[in-house]
Amino acid sequence: MLFNKGAEDYEVVREGEDTTLRFNMDASTHYPSIEDEPAVMAKVIDKLGEVTDATKVVLTQKRDYEYDYPQTRMLSELARLYNHIAKRKDSFGYKAFGIDGQSRTKDQRYVEIQNIIANLLKSDPIGAYVELKRVIRRARISLQKSIDEKQTESEQKFINMVSELIDLLEKTRLITIAQPYLPGYKISDRAVYRKIFSPFIKPDFMFTKLMANFPQDAEELDNYRVNETEVTIFEMPDNVMYLYHIMPPEFRLTEEEYEVLDSARKIMAEHKPKKSEFVNPERMRQIFENVGHDLLEEIAIHKGITMDDKQLDTLAAILVRYTVGFGLVEVLLQDENIQDVSINSPMGQIPIFIVHGVYGDCLTNIIPTPSEAESWASKLRMISGRPLDEANPLLDTDLSIPGATARVSTIAKPLDPTGLAFSFRRHRDNPWTLPLFIKNGMLNPLAAGLISFLIDGTRAILIAGTRGSGKSSLLSSLLVEIMRRYRIITVEDTLELPTGSMRKLGFNIQPMKVASALSVSSSEMSASDGIRSTLRLGDSALIVGEVRSTEATALYEAMRVGAAANVVAGTIHGDSPYGVFDRVVNDIGVPKTSFKATDIVIIANPVRSADGLHKFRRVIQITEVRKNWEEDPMVEGGFVDLMKYNPESDQLETTDDLMNGDSDILKMIASGVKEWAGNWDAVWDNIMLRANIKERLVEISKELKDPDMLEAEFVIFANDKFHKISEKVQAEKGSLDSKEIFFQWNEWLKREGKKRQQKTV
């Protein structure tokens, strides 16, 4: 028997536009595989003859093996063909052979054809086709040898009947796809089916579907591991996107491990986390993991299964991921190469898409389902404390999971008419630094030196660009350039800036979370009130995560009166300095005179390759905002480019204004420093000193093959050393001798590099 006696072996589940034919194979002796098991294929085709509107077939045996619509359609075609043949007994029955009913059991050709139709057509349709081709080949040879007119007529009638069967099969998609693999085909060889049928496989406690098999005819470009998950990157022959293929540990469990995990899941499922527990998600996860670990151990002992701590830890992590966590999305976010994760509606039909740091836009082998989307939405509501409903169809929040943090944007009905959709923007584990941007080409050393000079000069800076241009990343690198002696206050509606990491690195930093501009109602403080409240906290560098709406008015109030008494910086959407002006003044409503408080606008935008397949993040403009204009800064010369991107050289290049010292902002900075006042050469010398230091740091990191020297911890250490050496040289020589400062700093860097190498050895 294929299935359990006395039990209904299948059920039809109708959900939305999908009709799923689900087979319970827990008691079956057969492996749940259409491609490997002839009996399973025959059973599925038989039932598809009854359930004619099925869009999916699912075989369940501890795990779910799901065959999608294109595969189900091929099987349904065969089911319809079988029913068509069965109804046409006169055409394909014994009368078609020219024999009477008494003689049919003696005619070997009749027995052979009936066996092909009754058995092989369902269990091995490719084999049935190949057998029919062989039968007709023999019949044609027999016809050529026939000399009896009656025999010739019988042979021709038989050939016509077999030809019709072959024609019917050749019209099916399965036989069409299989044609290249038929030469030398052997009956019962299932290798061809494995090329055509490939199910999504998932444990039955998961909602997400995963295409476990590697794609046919794809070229493997890379493979690596993220914790216990295997990641493989493929180049697809028929798609401009790469395939990001994962094989997480939950798909490689032994039967014993799966049995223990499934039992624990059923027990844990009885406890549904309350809203209060999501106040501290990290603490909640730790509790669930500890409880899960103990529960798994108890179940394993009860079942007489031996498991070590490593196995129990792995199972506990999986258990938490599918109870209070976010399933396979967590696996994706734990890969530090991934920058964005996009999950589009309608769920269950579209794979998850990612943006990879090396391979760019990729599709994945993961397809989430509606049930999982609803679960994520509920958890995000509880984590954020913000609504997500018809009145508030947009939810922005931050998500923290083991090994990763991310910003999450969720849209729901009626804004998304087909359901729920999610966008996860992964934050880098460590803060970005200017040397890291030099290394990846986003900016060059001179631009880094200029930005460093502007930060120390306590200017008001806006970083503008499109979504995904690297605005927030560049803003976090500016934080690293602020000396640790100053207090920093950040204001964000969704926590993206690396304030936690900065605190661990010794910064005096205070994050503030305010209400989202997209929320219709919220108990949180508005962004405007949040910014105004920071001004009561004393002299601080003020960093605004993103200038979106009316908070811009409060920000410009602070900038105009110099209330922050230090750097003021933030990000804003815009593709040019005038685009920033237009947004701030015309869209948000900040007075033109207030906009003059902006000192510098930095534009970051993606640059595309000529083939359109690749894009690279670049700073394309560093522009100062002058103060001597009245109505339109573009017309009246209010915008002066200091550096501009040259696509031919793929570099930011200095403008004549910067080279000639024609910069009001840099002169304003110089006017407050005795050694620089009225001395452009000294200002330029200091900018170049900073540029040389950033460049040298990148060079020695490459020489020593020590990429960690470009991370925030060492860069901050190097920045502190630069300031201390500058102070020392100033005291000894009475001036900021750039050559002497660079010499001493470079000697220090070489010594530190050697120390790091020795520790590594």
Secondary structure, DSSP 8 states (H G I E B T S, - for coil): --S-TTS--EEEEEETTEEEEEEE-TT-SS-S-TTT-HHHHHHHHHHHTT-TT--EEEEESSEEEEE-HHHHHHHHHHHHHHHHHHH-HHHHSGGGGT--TTTTTT-HHHHHHHHIIIIIHHH-HHHHHHHHHHHHHHHHHHHHH---HHHHHHHHHHHHHHHHHHHHHHTSHHHHHHGGG-TT--TT--HHHHHH---EEEETT---EEB-S--TT-EEEEEEEETTEEEEEEE-TT-SSEEEEEE-GGGS--HHHHHHHHHHHHHHTT----GGGGGSHHHHHHHHHHHHHHHHHHHHHHTT----HHHHHHHHHHHHHTTTS-THHHHHHT-TTEEEEEE-SSTTTS--EEEETTTEEEEESEE--HHHHHHHHHHHHHHH----SSS--EEEEEEEETTEEEEEEEE-TTTSTTS-EEEEEEE-SS---HHHHHHHTSS-HHHHHHHHHHHHTT-EEEEEE-TTSSHHHHHHHHHHHS-TTSEEEEEESS--S-HHHHHHTT-EEEEEE---TT-SS-SS--HHHHHHHHGGG-S-EEEES---STHHHHHHHHHHHTTT-S-EEEEEE-SSHHHHHIIIIIIS---HHHHTT--EEEEEEEEE-TTSS-EEEEEEEEEEE-S--SS-TTTTT-EEEEEEEETTTTEEEE-HHHHTT--HHHHHHHHTSTTTTT-HHHHHHHHHHHHHHHHHHHHHHHHTT-GGGGSHHHHHHHHHHHHHHHHHHHHHHSS--HHHHHHHHHHHHHHHHHHHHHHH-
